[in-house]
Amino acid sequence: MGVTELKRKDQKNKARANNKIARIKQLLRRPDVKNVDVEAIKASFAEKKAAAAAQKEA
């Protein structure tokens, strides 16, 4: 019985370590968003909306 428990503990420890590594890799995969110009983004949406409206009218 003791051997079975040690095998389970070993599997659990390896799974925890792998999950921790996977979580860190997932966090590192995301790019940092810095210095975002919100007003420029809003202006680009307004331009696209105006262009789409102009195409529908034409």
N, C-alpha and C positions, 0 to 999 in steps of 0.2 A: 504494500500500500504506500509506503514511503517513497518508493521510486516513482510511482504514478504522480504523486503530488509534486515532486521535484520537476518532473517533465512538464506538468501544467504550469508550474511557476516559471520555468524557463521559457515556455511559449509566451506566457503573459508578459514577461520582462522584455522579450524580443519584440513583441507586438507594440509595447509602449514606446520602446526606443525607435522603432520604424515609424510609428505615428508621429512622434515628436520631430523626427527628421523630415517627414513629409510635410508637416505643418510649417516648419521653418522654410522649406523650399517653396511652398505655396505663397508664403508672405513675401519672400524675396522675388518671386516672379512678377508681382504687381509693380508697375512703375509708379514712382512718386509724382504726385501732381503738385507742382510748385509754381508760384508766380503766374497764376492764371488771371488773364485780363477779362473779367466778367463782362465789362461794357463792350469789348470788342466782339465777344461771342454773341451777345444780344444784338449787336449791329449786324453781324453776319446773318443771323436768323431773319432779321427784318429785311435785309437785302434779298435773301432767298424767297421770302414770302412775297415781296414786291415783284420779283422776277416771275414767280409762278402765276401771280395775278395778271401780269402783263401778257403772259402766254395764253392764258384762258380767254382773255378779251380779244386777242388777235385771231 
